[in-house]
């Protein structure tokens, strides 16, 4: 159970980091798309 709990916390952290990275990438790409 403890292992599952820590795995869930790890997954949430990974998903959060991935979302943050994706948001940053999209935000960085927007000006380029607007220029096109």
N, C-alpha and C positions, 0 to 999 in steps of 0.2 A: 504493500500500500504506500509506504514511504517512497519507494522507488517511482511508483506511478505519479505520486504527487509532485516529486521533484521534476519528473519528465514533463508534466503538464506545465509547471512553472517555466521550464526551459523552452517549451514550445511557444508559450505566450510571449516570452522574451524574444525569441527568434522571429515570430510573426510581427511583433511590434517594431523590431529593428528593420525587418524587410519592408514594412509599410512606410517607415520613416525614410528609408533609402529610396523607395519607389516615388514617394511624394517629392523628395528633393530632386530626383532625376527628372520628373515631369515638370517641376517648377523651373529647373535649369533649361529644359528643352523648349519651354513655351516661347521665349523671345525668338529663338531660332525659327520656330514654326510660324510665328507672326511675320518674320522677315520674308519667308517664303510666300 
